C-alpha cells in the first residue's frame, strides 16, 4: 500500500489507536493525525477490559510499559455496590481459561458455567467461591492465572501514544477541522483545517468524538438512539484524592438516580455520577455526590450524551471509530473494547480499505452493529434491581421496557434456564451474565442442573485449593507491592 494516504481526524485514545493500528497493518502508508489539542480529552480516568490489552500486544506494546507511562493501575473487574439497596456488593471480574473443571461426560467444555450454576443452586456466595472476586476484595493479584486489564489517565495515555506515533513515522498536526472536498461519488479526497492547510486522503478515520464531524455532520448518517430502554443521559465527571489502598477494580456504586464510578489511577481517583437527567439537575446531582462522598471534588465537568449508535460505521472511504461511531454509557467500560474490535475487524477487510466494496462495508457495519446491540442488552440487565427508594428505581421497567429480544432473554433468566447458546456477543459471554444476574438475585426459580453438580474438583474442593493458593506468596502479590515494582 505504498503511497496511500490515511488521515485520522481527531487525536485522543481513539485517534491514536487507529493511527498506530494502521501503521501496523499498512507499514508503507502515509499516516497523519489531525488533532485540536485545545479541546483536551473526555474523562478523568478510564477503565479497560481484556480486549484493550490484546490490542496493545497486537501493535507491539507491553501493557505494563503502557501502564507506567499512562499513570495506570491494575483492573481485575468491577465491584457493583448497593445495586439492590441492601448495602451488599457483587463482583464482575476477568477470569482465566475455564477448563479447570471436568465433568463425567464426554465433549463438554466451558465448565465454569456449571460451576457458577452449582454455586447458585447451593446458595453460595460468589464473592467467597469465585477466585477473582475473593482476590480482588483483598486487594491481591494473581497475574499467573488471572488476566488483568488496567485503569489509566486519558491525557497521559494520549500523550504516550502521540510520542510513540511520532517514533513510528506518523505525522501529528495540531489544527481545527474546516471542511472536506469530495469526488462526484462522495468519497473524501481532501481534508482542510482552518489555517488553510489541506491533506489529501485515500482513507479517513473520524475520531472526532462527540463532535462526529464527518460521520454525522458531513455524511448525515442516521443516529439510532437506545434511550427508549437505556436511561442514562448525562455524567458529572470529577476527581478525588488517592486512597491509601489503591483498589485493583472499578467501583460502580448505585445512587438515587443512576450510579457512580470510582476508577483509581496512580495519583488520584477518577469519578463520575451517571444519571437520568429526567429526574434531577446537575446541581442536584452534585449535592447528592457531596452527601455520599463527603470529599473535596476537583475538575468537575458535565457531559450530556444520547445512548446509541450510527446506522453505519463505515461509509465510502470514511470510518468512524470510538465516540464518533457509538456510545452507550460508561457501565462495564466497553468503549475501548469496541474500538479494539472495530480496528481488529478491519484486518479482515484489508483488500477493500482503498478499493471500496459495498458488500464488504455492509458486512462490517452489520457485525459491529450487532456487537453494540449485544452490549446494550447486557447493560440493560444491570438496572433490573430491587431498589425502590426513588421513583427512578421504582418505575424503571415501566418507563424503560425491554425490547423484544431482551424480553425473551429475561424469561430465560427469570426461570434460571439461561445457557451459553442464548447469549451472543464479542464482548460478554454466559459467565458474565451469570455474575450480574446472580449478583442482582434475578433468578426466580432454582436452576435445573441435576447431574452437572458432579464437577471435578467439587465446589468444596475447589474452594480449599483456591483459599490455599491465595496464601501462596510465590503466586500472589498485593496490588500495592505490584505497583511499587512497576513504578520503581
BAFIDREN-787533 format. One record per residue (C-alpha): z, x, y; residue number from 1; residue in one letter. Coordinates in nm, 3 decimals, padded with zeros to 5 digits. Example, Ala and Ser with C-alpha at 12.3 -4.5 7.8 and 13.67 -1.06 7.14 Angstrom:
2
        w        u        v  seq  type
   00.780   01.230  -00.450    1     A
   00.714   01.367  -00.106    2     S
//
This chain:
488
        w        u        v  seq  type
   00.000   00.000   00.000    1     X
  -00.063   00.291   00.230    2     X
  -00.146   00.189   00.584    3     X
   00.011  -00.158   00.556    4     X
   00.240  -00.257   00.843    5     X
   00.563  -00.450   00.784    6     X
   00.766  -00.581   01.077    7     X
   01.121  -00.712   01.041    8     X
   01.224  -00.936   01.330    9     X
   01.599  -00.908   01.362   10     X
   01.847  -00.644   01.252   11     X
   02.188  -00.731   01.116   12     X
   02.258  -00.735   00.746   13     X
   01.955  -00.947   00.651   14     X
   01.713  -00.743   00.858   15     X
   01.823  -00.406   00.730   16     X
   01.850  -00.525   00.370   17     X
   01.489  -00.646   00.399   18     X
   01.369  -00.321   00.555   19     X
   01.547  -00.096   00.304   20     X
   01.423  -00.305   00.013   21     X
   01.066  -00.285   00.143   22     X
   01.095   00.090   00.173   23     X
   01.190   00.095  -00.196   24     X
   00.900  -00.121  -00.318   25     X
   00.642  -00.016  -00.058   26     X
   00.712   00.357  -00.012   27     X
   00.387   00.424   00.178   28     X
   00.400   00.126   00.417   29     X
   00.485   00.148   00.787   30     X
   00.808  -00.046   00.845   31     X
   00.956  -00.142   01.184   32     X
   01.277  -00.333   01.258   33     X
   01.292  -00.508   01.594   34     X
   01.646  -00.600   01.688   35     X
   01.809  -00.712   02.009   36     X
   02.130  -00.511   01.997   37     X
   02.277  -00.702   02.291   38     X
   02.312  -01.009   02.068   39     X
   02.563  -00.847   01.832   40     X
   02.629  -00.978   01.480   41     X
   02.764  -01.304   01.343   42     X
   03.102  -01.282   01.170   43     X
   03.409  -01.060   01.182   44     X
   03.439  -00.984   00.814   45     X
   03.206  -01.056   00.527   46     X
   03.271  -01.130   00.163   47     X
   03.018  -01.049  -00.106   48     X
   02.952  -01.123  -00.471   49     X
   02.817  -00.911  -00.753   50     X
   02.453  -00.972  -00.659   51     X
   02.506  -00.764  -00.346   52     X
   02.644  -00.473  -00.549   53     X
   02.339  -00.485  -00.776   54     X
   02.118  -00.485  -00.467   55     X
   02.287  -00.171  -00.330   56     X
   02.228   00.009  -00.657   57     X
   01.867  -00.104  -00.663   58     X
   01.796   00.064  -00.328   59     X
   01.971   00.381  -00.443   60     X
   02.316   00.341  -00.289   61     X
   02.663   00.389  -00.433   62     X
   02.875   00.087  -00.350   63     X
   03.184   00.295  -00.280   64     X
   02.995   00.509  -00.029   65     X
   02.886   00.186   00.139   66     X
   03.241   00.051   00.127   67     X
   03.375   00.359   00.303   68     X
   03.103   00.351   00.570   69     X
   03.144  -00.023   00.633   70     X
   03.523  -00.029   00.655   71     X
   03.533  -00.220   00.329   72     X
   03.785  -00.302   00.060   73     X
   03.753  -00.436  -00.294   74     X
   03.689  -00.804  -00.364   75     X
   03.767  -00.938  -00.712   76     X
   03.722  -01.307  -00.628   77     X
   03.864  -01.590  -00.420   78     X
   04.209  -01.746  -00.417   79     X
   04.198  -02.119  -00.337   80     X
   04.529  -02.219  -00.186   81     X
   04.678  -02.567  -00.139   82     X
   04.349  -02.749  -00.202   83     X
   04.531  -03.027  -00.387   84     X
   04.805  -03.044  -00.123   85     X
   05.065  -02.914  -00.368   86     X
   05.102  -02.557  -00.233   87     X
   04.957  -02.422  -00.558   88     X
   04.668  -02.180  -00.586   89     X
   04.393  -02.107  -00.833   90     X
   04.157  -01.814  -00.868   91     X
   03.780  -01.793  -00.898   92     X
   03.709  -01.435  -00.993   93     X
   03.447  -01.196  -01.119   94     X
   03.465  -01.110  -01.485   95     X
   03.305  -00.866  -01.721   96     X
   03.097  -00.931  -02.030   97     X
   03.224  -01.241  -02.208   98     X
   03.180  -01.104  -02.562   99     X
   03.542  -01.000  -02.619  100     X
   03.595  -01.308  -02.836  101     X
   03.432  -01.413  -03.161  102     X
   03.412  -01.745  -03.341  103     X
   03.389  -01.829  -03.711  104     X
   03.031  -01.947  -03.661  105     X
   02.704  -01.756  -03.663  106     X
   02.495  -01.717  -03.350  107     X
   02.750  -01.804  -03.082  108     X
   02.751  -01.603  -02.761  109     X
   02.922  -01.667  -02.429  110     X
   03.252  -01.745  -02.597  111     X
   03.455  -01.715  -02.276  112     X
   03.353  -02.076  -02.211  113     X
   03.550  -02.176  -02.520  114     X
   03.846  -01.955  -02.428  115     X
   03.875  -02.131  -02.092  116     X
   03.839  -02.470  -02.258  117     X
   04.110  -02.376  -02.506  118     X
   04.340  -02.289  -02.213  119     X
   04.259  -02.623  -02.055  120     X
   04.327  -02.815  -02.376  121     X
   04.662  -02.640  -02.422  122     X
   04.755  -02.697  -02.057  123     X
   04.798  -02.324  -01.996  124     X
   04.791  -02.165  -01.652  125     X
   04.463  -01.984  -01.583  126     X
   04.649  -01.760  -01.337  127     X
   04.855  -01.628  -01.629  128     X
   04.590  -01.624  -01.901  129     X
   04.274  -01.512  -01.717  130     X
   04.272  -01.135  -01.674  131     X
   04.104  -01.113  -01.332  132     X
   04.334  -01.376  -01.180  133     X
   04.653  -01.217  -01.309  134     X
   04.548  -00.868  -01.199  135     X
   04.437  -00.982  -00.856  136     X
   04.755  -01.169  -00.773  137     X
   04.941  -00.843  -00.845  138     X
   04.705  -00.654  -00.609  139     X
   04.581  -00.448  -00.903  140     X
   04.234  -00.339  -01.015  141     X
   04.069  -00.259  -01.348  142     X
   03.736  -00.114  -01.245  143     X
   03.666  -00.002  -01.602  144     X
   03.638  -00.356  -01.734  145     X
   03.611  -00.593  -01.436  146     X
   03.314  -00.571  -01.196  147     X
   03.407  -00.594  -00.829  148     X
   03.233  -00.676  -00.505  149     X
   03.358  -00.592  -00.157  150     X
   03.469  -00.715   00.182  151     X
   03.323  -00.525   00.476  152     X
   03.288  -00.515   00.852  153     X
   02.950  -00.662   00.952  154     X
   02.897  -00.439   01.254  155     X
   02.983  -00.123   01.062  156     X
   02.754  -00.213   00.773  157     X
   02.463  -00.284   01.008  158     X
   02.520   00.049   01.180  159     X
   02.529   00.230   00.846  160     X
   02.212   00.057   00.725  161     X
   02.040   00.140   01.056  162     X
   02.118   00.509   01.015  163     X
   02.004   00.500   00.655  164     X
   01.683   00.326   00.761  165     X
   01.605   00.597   01.012  166     X
   01.657   00.858   00.738  167     X
   01.409   00.666   00.523  168     X
   01.142   00.662   00.793  169     X
   01.199   00.307   00.914  170     X
   01.134   00.266   01.286  171     X
   01.406   00.087   01.480  172     X
   01.307  -00.084   01.806  173     X
   01.558  -00.237   02.048  174     X
   01.389  -00.530   02.215  175     X
   01.374  -00.903   02.271  176     X
   01.111  -01.112   02.093  177     X
   00.843  -01.265   02.315  178     X
   00.563  -01.420   02.107  179     X
   00.312  -01.365   01.829  180     X
  -00.066  -01.365   01.808  181     X
  -00.218  -01.526   01.500  182     X
  -00.565  -01.544   01.350  183     X
  -00.763  -01.864   01.300  184     X
  -00.574  -01.942   00.975  185     X
  -00.228  -01.898   01.128  186     X
  -00.143  -01.553   00.989  187     X
   00.057  -01.335   01.227  188     X
  -00.147  -01.036   01.341  189     X
   00.062  -00.904   01.632  190     X
   00.424  -00.945   01.735  191     X
   00.519  -00.890   02.100  192     X
   00.850  -00.811   02.266  193     X
   00.920  -00.900   02.628  194     X
   00.879  -00.550   02.770  195     X
   00.510  -00.566   02.680  196     X
   00.513  -00.363   02.360  197     X
   00.319  -00.508   02.067  198     X
   00.335  -00.445   01.691  199     X
   00.051  -00.505   01.452  200     X
   00.168  -00.655   01.125  201     X
   00.039  -00.731   00.778  202     X
   00.364  -00.897   00.675  203     X
   00.662  -01.018   00.879  204     X
   01.023  -01.091   00.784  205     X
   01.201  -01.343   01.005  206     X
   01.560  -01.220   01.005  207     X
   01.645  -01.368   01.346  208     X
   01.950  -01.554   01.217  209     X
   02.032  -01.897   01.355  210     X
   01.763  -01.846   01.623  211     X
   01.496  -01.885   01.350  212     X
   01.232  -01.760   01.587  213     X
   00.936  -01.765   01.351  214     X
   01.003  -01.996   01.055  215     X
   01.145  -02.269   01.276  216     X
   01.038  -02.219   01.636  217     X
   00.685  -02.096   01.571  218     X
   00.576  -02.236   01.235  219     X
   00.779  -02.556   01.275  220     X
   00.869  -02.570   00.906  221     X
   01.085  -02.883   00.848  222     X
   01.459  -02.832   00.802  223     X
   01.620  -03.006   00.503  224     X
   01.976  -03.088   00.603  225     X
   02.256  -03.124   00.349  226     X
   02.501  -03.269   00.599  227     X
   02.490  -03.604   00.418  228     X
   02.709  -03.452   00.143  229     X
   02.831  -03.114   00.277  230     X
   03.086  -03.193   00.551  231     X
   03.134  -02.866   00.739  232     X
   02.962  -02.836   01.077  233     X
   03.148  -02.567   01.269  234     X
   03.353  -02.250   01.225  235     X
   03.606  -02.088   01.457  236     X
   03.596  -01.718   01.369  237     X
   03.867  -01.472   01.475  238     X
   04.051  -01.157   01.367  239     X
   04.411  -01.078   01.276  240     X
   04.602  -00.753   01.238  241     X
   04.609  -00.600   00.889  242     X
   04.884  -00.686   00.643  243     X
   05.097  -00.423   00.470  244     X
   04.940  -00.504   00.133  245     X
   04.563  -00.540   00.151  246     X
   04.469  -00.814  -00.093  247     X
   04.168  -00.748  -00.319  248     X
   04.041  -01.103  -00.276  249     X
   03.936  -01.362  -00.023  250     X
   04.187  -01.633   00.061  251     X
   04.043  -01.982   00.105  252     X
   04.327  -02.191   00.245  253     X
   04.287  -02.568   00.269  254     X
   04.354  -02.708   00.617  255     X
   04.375  -03.061   00.757  256     X
   04.003  -03.094   00.823  257     X
   03.846  -02.817   00.618  258     X
   03.957  -02.472   00.511  259     X
   04.031  -02.124   00.646  260     X
   03.907  -01.792   00.514  261     X
   04.105  -01.468   00.530  262     X
   03.895  -01.162   00.448  263     X
   04.072  -00.826   00.465  264     X
   03.874  -00.522   00.569  265     X
   04.009  -00.171   00.609  266     X
   04.157  -00.204   00.956  267     X
   04.206  -00.579   01.011  268     X
   04.155  -00.926   00.867  269     X
   03.852  -01.139   00.943  270     X
   03.935  -01.508   00.955  271     X
   03.777  -01.841   01.030  272     X
   03.853  -02.211   01.021  273     X
   03.556  -02.402   00.880  274     X
   03.591  -02.770   00.966  275     X
   03.428  -03.108   01.006  276     X
   03.380  -03.137   01.380  277     X
   03.354  -03.515   01.348  278     X
   03.733  -03.512   01.332  279     X
   03.856  -03.251   01.579  280     X
   03.755  -03.037   01.873  281     X
   03.756  -02.658   01.899  282     X
   04.080  -02.677   02.098  283     X
   04.247  -02.889   01.831  284     X
   04.123  -02.654   01.561  285     X
   04.269  -02.354   01.744  286     X
   04.601  -02.532   01.778  287     X
   04.611  -02.603   01.404  288     X
   04.531  -02.237   01.332  289     X
   04.817  -02.124   01.559  290     X
   05.062  -02.359   01.390  291     X
   04.950  -02.246   01.045  292     X
   04.948  -01.870   01.102  293     X
   05.185  -01.811   01.395  294     X
   04.997  -01.486   01.467  295     X
   04.801  -01.346   01.758  296     X
   04.427  -01.403   01.726  297     X
   04.152  -01.193   01.884  298     X
   03.772  -01.201   01.905  299     X
   03.769  -01.582   01.886  300     X
   03.424  -01.742   01.858  301     X
   03.290  -02.090   01.785  302     X
   02.990  -02.112   01.553  303     X
   02.820  -02.452   01.502  304     X
   02.584  -02.496   01.208  305     X
   02.383  -02.757   01.020  306     X
   02.409  -02.700   00.643  307     X
   02.074  -02.692   00.472  308     X
   01.752  -02.501   00.417  309     X
   01.390  -02.488   00.527  310     X
   01.130  -02.660   00.310  311     X
   00.956  -02.323   00.284  312     X
   01.100  -01.972   00.299  313     X
   00.759  -01.803   00.281  314     X
   00.469  -01.933   00.488  315     X
   00.142  -01.744   00.549  316     X
   00.240  -01.378   00.590  317     X
   00.593  -01.455   00.711  318     X
   00.911  -01.476   00.505  319     X
   01.245  -01.597   00.642  320     X
   01.544  -01.413   00.495  321     X
   01.915  -01.484   00.538  322     X
   02.039  -01.725   00.804  323     X
   01.683  -01.771   00.922  324     X
   01.597  -01.948   00.598  325     X
   01.909  -02.133   00.489  326     X
   02.281  -02.170   00.542  327     X
   02.527  -02.398   00.367  328     X
   02.871  -02.275   00.468  329     X
   03.093  -01.969   00.410  330     X
   03.268  -02.107   00.100  331     X
   03.205  -01.883  -00.204  332     X
   03.037  -01.615   00.013  333     X
   02.685  -01.687  -00.109  334     X
   02.479  -01.572   00.191  335     X
   02.430  -01.212   00.081  336     X
   02.373  -01.320  -00.279  337     X
   02.087  -01.542  -00.165  338     X
   01.941  -01.260   00.046  339     X
   01.958  -01.030  -00.258  340     X
   01.789  -01.295  -00.470  341     X
   01.519  -01.358  -00.208  342     X
   01.428  -00.991  -00.198  343     X
   01.455  -00.938  -00.572  344     X
   01.220  -01.231  -00.635  345     X
   00.970  -01.068  -00.401  346     X
   00.926  -00.795  -00.662  347     X
   00.754  -01.047  -00.887  348     X
   00.500  -01.125  -00.613  349     X
   00.400  -00.774  -00.508  350     X
   00.031  -00.825  -00.562  351     X
   00.034  -01.118  -00.318  352     X
   00.251  -00.987  -00.035  353     X
  -00.051  -00.853   00.154  354     X
  -00.312  -01.076  -00.013  355     X
  -00.194  -01.432   00.036  356     X
  -00.193  -01.660  -00.270  357     X
  -00.093  -02.023  -00.224  358     X
   00.030  -02.071  -00.582  359     X
   00.248  -01.761  -00.566  360     X
   00.417  -01.864  -00.243  361     X
   00.463  -02.220  -00.375  362     X
   00.643  -02.093  -00.687  363     X
   00.853  -01.855  -00.481  364     X
   00.958  -02.133  -00.243  365     X
   01.036  -02.371  -00.529  366     X
   01.256  -02.120  -00.712  367     X
   01.454  -02.031  -00.401  368     X
   01.490  -02.395  -00.304  369     X
   01.636  -02.476  -00.647  370     X
   01.878  -02.185  -00.610  371     X
   02.008  -02.305  -00.271  372     X
   02.043  -02.660  -00.404  373     X
   02.244  -02.535  -00.702  374     X
   02.482  -02.356  -00.465  375     X
   02.518  -02.671  -00.255  376     X
   02.603  -02.863  -00.572  377     X
   02.873  -02.610  -00.664  378     X
   03.022  -02.606  -00.314  379     X
   03.046  -02.986  -00.307  380     X
   03.281  -02.982  -00.608  381     X
   03.541  -02.784  -00.414  382     X
   03.606  -03.079  -00.182  383     X
   03.691  -03.327  -00.457  384     X
   04.062  -03.265  -00.422  385     X
   04.378  -03.474  -00.449  386     X
   04.474  -03.416  -00.085  387     X
   04.542  -03.731   00.116  388     X
   04.726  -03.603   00.423  389     X
   04.439  -03.667   00.667  390     X
   04.152  -03.911   00.697  391     X
   03.910  -03.627   00.623  392     X
   04.052  -03.571   00.275  393     X
   04.137  -03.938   00.204  394     X
   03.786  -04.063   00.278  395     X
   03.581  -03.762   00.176  396     X
   03.393  -03.923  -00.115  397     X
   03.328  -04.240   00.084  398     X
   03.188  -04.051   00.382  399     X
   03.007  -03.787   00.175  400     X
   02.897  -03.949  -00.154  401     X
   02.739  -03.710  -00.403  402     X
   02.361  -03.708  -00.450  403     X
   02.244  -03.844  -00.785  404     X
   02.222  -03.506  -00.958  405     X
   02.577  -03.413  -00.858  406     X
   02.697  -03.760  -00.955  407     X
   02.558  -03.713  -01.306  408     X
   02.732  -03.377  -01.330  409     X
   03.061  -03.530  -01.216  410     X
   03.051  -03.779  -01.502  411     X
   03.043  -03.488  -01.747  412     X
   03.323  -03.311  -01.560  413     X
   03.550  -03.615  -01.547  414     X
   03.513  -03.673  -01.922  415     X
   03.569  -03.298  -01.981  416     X
   03.234  -03.264  -02.153  417     X
   03.068  -03.000  -01.932  418     X
   02.866  -02.742  -02.125  419     X
   02.670  -02.429  -02.037  420     X
   02.335  -02.608  -02.053  421     X
   02.447  -02.866  -01.798  422     X
   02.459  -02.623  -01.507  423     X
   02.172  -02.420  -01.372  424     X
   02.165  -02.155  -01.110  425     X
   02.105  -01.790  -01.044  426     X
   02.448  -01.758  -00.883  427     X
   02.703  -01.974  -01.070  428     X
   02.747  -02.036  -01.444  429     X
   02.966  -02.254  -01.666  430     X
   03.275  -02.034  -01.634  431     X
   03.256  -02.062  -01.253  432     X
   03.256  -02.440  -01.284  433     X
   03.549  -02.431  -01.526  434     X
   03.754  -02.220  -01.284  435     X
   03.704  -02.469  -01.000  436     X
   03.731  -02.791  -01.200  437     X
   04.045  -02.678  -01.380  438     X
   04.198  -02.549  -01.057  439     X
   04.145  -02.887  -00.890  440     X
   04.261  -03.079  -01.201  441     X
   03.933  -03.271  -01.209  442     X
   03.923  -03.332  -01.585  443     X
   04.033  -03.687  -01.663  444     X
   04.021  -03.654  -02.043  445     X
   04.125  -03.385  -02.292  446     X
   03.843  -03.151  -02.381  447     X
   03.693  -03.209  -02.723  448     X
   03.663  -02.860  -02.870  449     X
   03.809  -02.909  -03.217  450     X
   03.717  -02.604  -03.421  451     X
   03.640  -02.388  -03.122  452     X
   04.002  -02.301  -03.057  453     X
   03.973  -02.068  -03.359  454     X
   03.894  -01.779  -03.131  455     X
   03.943  -01.421  -03.241  456     X
   04.160  -01.297  -03.083  457     X
   04.360  -01.615  -03.035  458     X
   04.476  -01.724  -02.691  459     X
   04.822  -01.584  -02.759  460     X
   04.689  -01.255  -02.900  461     X
   04.456  -01.214  -02.605  462     X
   04.741  -01.264  -02.360  463     X
   04.951  -00.996  -02.532  464     X
   04.663  -00.747  -02.512  465     X
   04.595  -00.844  -02.152  466     X
   04.958  -00.801  -02.046  467     X
   04.978  -00.464  -02.219  468     X
   04.659  -00.346  -02.052  469     X
   04.788  -00.443  -01.707  470     X
   05.074  -00.194  -01.761  471     X
   04.840   00.090  -01.864  472     X
   04.823   00.323  -01.563  473     X
   04.532   00.511  -01.721  474     X
   04.322   00.199  -01.666  475     X
   04.494   00.005  -01.389  476     X
   04.537   00.109  -01.026  477     X
   04.678  -00.075  -00.729  478     X
   04.439  -00.175  -00.455  479     X
   04.632   00.042  -00.210  480     X
   04.602   00.351  -00.434  481     X
   04.231   00.292  -00.480  482     X
   04.167   00.260  -00.107  483     X
   04.364   00.577  -00.037  484     X
   04.128   00.762  -00.273  485     X
   03.815   00.603  -00.124  486     X
   03.911   00.684   00.235  487     X
   04.050   01.029   00.167  488     X
//
